Amino acid sequence: MAAAQEHGRRIRPAVVEGKRVAVVVPAFQEELLVADTIRGIPDFADAILVVDDHSDDATVERARATGDPRLEVLVHAENRGVGAAIATGYARARELGIDVTCVMAADNQMDPAELAELVAPVARGEVDYAKANRLVSGEAWKLIPRSRYLGNAVLSLLTKIASGYWHVADSQAGYTALSLDALRRLDLDRLYRRYGFPNDMLVHLNVQNARVRDVPSRPIYGVGERSGIRVRSVAPRIAWLLFKGFWWRMKEKYVIRDFHPLVFFYGLGILMTVVGFLLGVVVAASRIFWGNEITTATVVLVALLLVSGTQFTLFAMWFDQEANKELR
């Protein structure tokens, strides 16, 4: 691993030779683990950008006390959310002209030994964005709390549909690496400011036709981290964010920038499914509560709407998958 020293000179892996690497560390109330996180960042990283999201503990002091010469601490004057903290780090990395910008949480739950594997495909120009995937490991089901695992799985499915990256899973993983070219194309002001940031990031990257790859990662829990995520409150907000992001992507990518007929399939499919479902509910209610007779023609109409709507929607998903199959 690249933390070794030779004659006072940093040794850089061949995969990042000639590329400048920065690590953005968003932090909020992480006085217990932020120093360990910083000390674990491999030596090949050229800059460490800790972004404190207006913590009222000793997060900033503990970070600066590490004395790492690569460290720069950026402090928000008010709490703006983890997504906003990452965007601040991204903006600074863009100013510095960093070739590959990574994100590593301040709670020491991301294995620094995996950083080189995330950086490598981006540094080589194979992809624009690499992200960790903890779900491919057989350890994930055992180590990740069940409610978070199941919530992650559902949100990953919704993110596939919303973002168009059907080959990507573990959408909530925030351990990532981004190329300078992709970073320059992103409108950081439009990105979601809170826990749905990784999901929204994928939606925006897809509109830019950025190539994305999952990198297997080992889940780490029980190191003293304190999660501020409550699945029951966060999941509905992210689901709504993805719903809006889906339609925004349809408009931006398949109507404004380059027309694709899949928007008709999605529109008709969703419309027919919703109308068929609502009509079925009305017909069933009229039969149960008022005893009205259900005619054969009504049953056929409801079935036709539901079947046709489902088929149109599935065809739209297939077209979307085909349109994005090169973005791997």
MIBALUM-772457 format. One line per 8 residues: number of its first residue (from 1); their letters; for each residue x, y, z of C-alpha. Coordinates in steps of 0.25 Angstrom, whole numbers. Example, Ala and Ser with C-alpha at 12.3 -4.5 7.8 and 13.67 -1.06 7.14 Angstrom:
<sevos>
1> AS> 49:-18:31 | 55:-4:29
</sevos>
This chain:
<sevos>
1> MAAAQEHG> 0:0:0 | 4:14:-3 | 7:19:11 | 21:15:11 | 33:25:10 | 46:24:3 | 57:34:6 | 47:44:11
9> RRIRPAVV> 39:43:-3 | 25:39:-4 | 23:26:-12 | 11:27:-22 | 4:15:-28 | 6:13:-43 | -9:15:-45 | -8:29:-40
17> EGKRVAVV> 5:33:-45 | 4:47:-51 | -10:50:-45 | -13:58:-34 | -22:52:-24 | -31:59:-13 | -40:53:-2 | -52:61:2
25> VPAFQEEL> -56:58:17 | -70:63:20 | -71:64:35 | -82:67:45 | -80:64:60 | -69:55:58 | -59:59:68 | -57:44:72
33> LVADTIRG> -53:38:59 | -49:50:49 | -34:49:53 | -33:34:51 | -40:36:38 | -30:46:34 | -18:38:39 | -23:26:31
41> IPDFADAI> -23:33:17 | -12:27:8 | 0:35:6 | -2:36:-9 | -13:46:-7 | -8:60:-10 | -19:68:-2 | -29:65:9
49> LVVDDHSD> -41:75:9 | -48:73:22 | -62:81:22 | -68:83:35 | -83:85:34 | -84:95:46 | -81:85:57 | -82:89:71
57> DATVERAR> -72:79:77 | -57:78:75 | -57:73:61 | -49:84:55 | -39:84:66 | -37:69:65 | -35:70:50 | -25:81:51
65> ATGDPRLE> -18:74:62 | -13:63:53 | -3:73:47 | -4:66:33 | 2:76:23 | -8:72:13 | -19:76:21 | -29:88:18
73> VLVHAENR> -41:90:27 | -53:97:22 | -64:101:31 | -78:104:28 | -84:116:36 | -97:109:37 | -101:94:36 | -105:91:22
81> GVGAAIAT> -105:76:21 | -95:65:16 | -98:68:2 | -94:82:3 | -81:79:10 | -77:70:-1 | -81:80:-11 | -72:90:-4
89> GYARAREL> -60:80:-4 | -63:78:-19 | -63:93:-22 | -49:94:-15 | -43:82:-22 | -48:88:-35 | -41:101:-32 | -28:94:-29
97> GIDVTCVM> -29:86:-42 | -29:72:-35 | -30:61:-45 | -37:51:-36 | -46:55:-25 | -50:45:-15 | -60:45:-4 | -58:38:10
105> AADNQMDP> -67:40:22 | -61:45:35 | -67:33:43 | -55:23:39 | -65:14:33 | -58:14:19 | -46:5:18 | -34:14:13
113> AELAELVA> -28:1:7 | -38:2:-4 | -36:16:-8 | -26:12:-19 | -36:3:-25 | -46:14:-26 | -36:24:-31 | -30:14:-42
121> PVARGEVD> -41:13:-52 | -43:28:-51 | -28:32:-52 | -27:23:-64 | -38:30:-71 | -47:17:-72 | -58:23:-64 | -62:37:-59
129> YAKANRLV> -68:32:-46 | -65:20:-37 | -73:17:-25 | -72:6:-14 | -82:-5:-14 | -83:-12:-1 | -95:-21:-5 | -87:-30:-14
137> SGEAWKLI> -80:-36:-2 | -86:-47:6 | -82:-40:18 | -92:-29:16 | -104:-36:21 | -97:-40:33 | -91:-27:37 | -100:-16:32
145> PRSRYLGN> -112:-14:41 | -124:-21:35 | -133:-8:34 | -122:-1:27 | -119:-12:18 | -133:-14:13 | -135:1:12 | -122:2:4
153> AVLSLLTK> -127:-10:-5 | -140:-3:-8 | -134:11:-11 | -123:4:-20 | -134:-1:-28 | -141:12:-29 | -128:19:-32 | -126:10:-44
161> IASGYWHV> -139:14:-50 | -137:29:-47 | -122:30:-51 | -122:20:-63 | -110:13:-57 | -116:0:-57 | -102:-7:-54 | -100:1:-41
169> ADSQAGYT> -104:-4:-27 | -102:1:-13 | -107:15:-17 | -105:20:-2 | -90:17:-2 | -82:30:-1 | -68:25:-3 | -66:30:-17
177> ALSLDALR> -55:36:-27 | -59:46:-38 | -51:51:-50 | -48:66:-52 | -54:66:-65 | -67:61:-59 | -66:70:-48 | -65:82:-57
185> RLDLDRLY> -78:78:-64 | -86:77:-52 | -94:89:-47 | -91:87:-32 | -102:97:-28 | -113:88:-33 | -108:75:-25 | -117:71:-13
193> RRYGFPND> -111:76:0 | -114:65:10 | -114:50:11 | -119:47:-3 | -107:53:-9 | -101:40:-15 | -114:37:-22 | -116:51:-28
201> MLVHLNVQ> -101:51:-32 | -104:38:-41 | -116:45:-47 | -108:57:-51 | -96:49:-56 | -105:41:-65 | -110:54:-71 | -95:57:-74
209> NARVRDVP> -93:43:-80 | -83:40:-70 | -77:26:-69 | -79:20:-55 | -74:7:-49 | -76:0:-36 | -64:-5:-28 | -66:-16:-18
217> SRPIYGVG> -64:-11:-3 | -64:-17:10 | -75:-12:20 | -69:-7:33 | -78:-5:46 | -75:-4:61 | -63:5:61 | -70:15:70
225> ERSGIRVR> -78:22:59 | -91:30:62 | -101:30:51 | -111:41:49 | -119:34:39 | -133:29:42 | -138:20:31 | -152:23:33
233> SVAPRIAW> -151:38:32 | -140:38:22 | -144:27:12 | -158:34:8 | -150:48:5 | -140:41:-3 | -151:33:-11 | -158:46:-14
241> LLFKGFWW> -145:52:-18 | -143:41:-28 | -157:42:-33 | -154:57:-37 | -140:53:-41 | -145:43:-51 | -155:53:-58 | -144:63:-58
249> RMKEKYVI> -134:53:-65 | -145:49:-75 | -147:64:-79 | -132:68:-79 | -126:55:-86 | -137:50:-95 | -145:63:-99 | -136:75:-98
257> RDFHPLVF> -122:69:-101 | -126:58:-110 | -140:52:-113 | -143:38:-110 | -156:31:-112 | -155:24:-98 | -161:36:-92 | -174:33:-99
265> FYGLGILM> -174:18:-94 | -171:23:-80 | -182:34:-80 | -193:24:-86 | -188:13:-78 | -190:20:-65 | -202:27:-69 | -209:14:-73
273> TVVGFLLG> -205:7:-60 | -210:18:-51 | -223:20:-58 | -225:5:-59 | -222:3:-44 | -231:15:-40 | -242:10:-49 | -241:-4:-43
281> VVVAASRI> -242:2:-29 | -254:9:-32 | -261:-3:-39 | -257:-12:-27 | -262:-2:-17 | -276:0:-24 | -277:-15:-24 | -274:-17:-9
289> FWGNEITT> -281:-5:-3 | -293:-3:-13 | -294:-16:-19 | -293:-11:-33 | -291:-22:-44 | -278:-22:-51 | -279:-24:-66 | -270:-32:-74
297> ATVVLVAL> -266:-20:-82 | -261:-12:-70 | -253:-24:-65 | -246:-25:-79 | -244:-10:-79 | -237:-10:-66 | -229:-22:-69 | -225:-16:-83
305> LLVSGTQF> -220:-3:-76 | -212:-10:-65 | -206:-20:-75 | -203:-10:-86 | -198:0:-76 | -188:-10:-70 | -183:-14:-83 | -181:0:-88
313> TLFAMWFD> -173:3:-75 | -164:-10:-76 | -161:-6:-90 | -157:8:-86 | -148:2:-75 | -142:-7:-86 | -140:5:-95 | -133:13:-84
321> QEANKELR> -124:1:-81 | -120:0:-95 | -118:15:-96 | -108:15:-85 | -101:2:-87 | -88:9:-91 | -87:17:-78 | -80:6:-71
</sevos>
